[in-house]
């Protein structure tokens, strides 16, 4: 589940369970501040388990990782059925753990997350002689059935396979088995394997002081960047550790901070809040790349504790660093992150909102006249925001909820608009009469009539039009409009080609899809008067139709989609048609590229 899903689940669970007032808020605070808890809560079954644990403990959860997982296992293994009043054979937790940890250890050793049922039953059968107390449930098939049907720890993804309900339990139990077998060398020998990372952490959490020391010393001895970072991560799991060893881990890890790559940033983030103490603040951070990786590492710490650290980068001079701060918003509490981080970003920083809650928080803490909206944001939320703020730029992308654009009515300051991939829109009247200078429209419905909208945009200078449209042509702009750029790739069965473009003498960039490109030599003459045109894009077949006497001396860049069929003869004529041509891109054949003169740079795309 997403963060928003987890919040909704917890709130609804507490309502349905008639939990005491305030318990839901207490639990949400814990989930937001504890990365391990947040990780478990993304699974609906475990989220419900956490809710039950929290209520049973009167609003308190175990503070340590080991204690949290042990309490969750206890509830799944033993107390859930007892509290439901079910009369089952009485079997203590320890024998069950002994059997389950053998399944977990086999999965880990074999690099698997699921196994055949027959394999699981065979492992249980081999272990039963050493765990006689478990025979109260019966033989191996009955014991396996109990684990699968009663505990909630195992599930069957198919009729023939079984897996742990959450990888955390597999790793926790597998680490327990490794400690029981004395396999510390096997654990640290896999320090560079992603699949063993959490197993090693869990072994440190459950091990005795001597075992923890041995594991962490072995990790440092390996000397790899990953093993040192893993040793650092293990400190958060070690309830007791020699302070000299702890200091040595921090010293060696300090050499890896700030991170120097996306991969290192991710590994640091997985360590948890501990890494926030090592990451440099902006006043000590180096140039943009390392500062960006530092913010990515802090953003990977799925805890509200990262918010104050990230806020210190809000005024960083590098745009990409601030863009990363904006991108991280959905990972954290919506209102708090908006108040403490988003509000610090400059007014011209691109910030994308993905929910009604984010849009409301933006209006409250950091209102912006440039607005990017992606996903399921309602028209009501947009109308509320735009009713208070006169937007200059608005982009709405990937929204399946909207059926009309009524929230745009009255936006007399809007200079640029984008509406893309909003499949439910059936009414464009909200676009009528807007003072926009540039627009991107990707609307995919034969029912939409774009003509009246474009005919009413008297200030338009640039247009990108994609999708599906009918009953419109390039001579359908407002009478006094003169375009600077036009990019038309919409599918329009009744398109009239480029007819109508010749009056836009100021055009500098033209991109035409199949429906709009010249379909005969006469239509190429429609482009001839465009004496300022520097960039042109037409599909390959259109080049075969260029008249011999055509010359477009201002074109410097030519992009040719579907150019593989362009002959060497046609390619060789391009310098005559476009005397100023400096670069060509497309999927040309080698022979066509060879026909171009050396001064024209050819790029395959």
Secondary structure, DSSP 4 states (H G I P E B T S, - for coil): --HHHHHHHHHHHHHHTTPPTTHHHHHHHHHHH-HHHHHHHTSHHHHHHHHHHHHHTTS---SSHHHHHHHHHHIIIIIHHHHTT-------HHHHHHHHHHHHHHHHHTT-SEEEHHHHHHHHHHHHTT-GGGGGG-SHHHHHHHIIIIISSEE-SSTTEEEESSHHHHHHHHHHHHHHHT-HHHHHHTTT-HHHHHHHHHHHHHS-HHHHHHHHHHHHHH--HHHHHHHHHHHTT-SS--HHHHHHHHHHHHTT-S--SHHHHHHHHHH-GGGGGTSPPTTT--SHHHHHHHHHHHHTS-STHHHHHHHTTTT-S-HHHHHHHHHGGGGS-HHHHHHHTGGGS-TTS--EE-SHHHHHHHHHH---SEEEEESS--HHHHHHHHHHS--SEEEEES-SS-SB-GGGTT-TT--EEEEES-TT--B-GGGTT---SEEEEEEE-TT---HHHHHT-TT--EEEEEEE--S--TT-S-TT---SEEEE--B-TT--TTTTGGG-TT--EEEE-TTTS--SHHHHHHHHT-TT--EEE--HHHHTT--TT---TT--EEEETT-TT--HHHHHHHHHH-TT--EEEE---HHHHHTS-TTSEEEE-
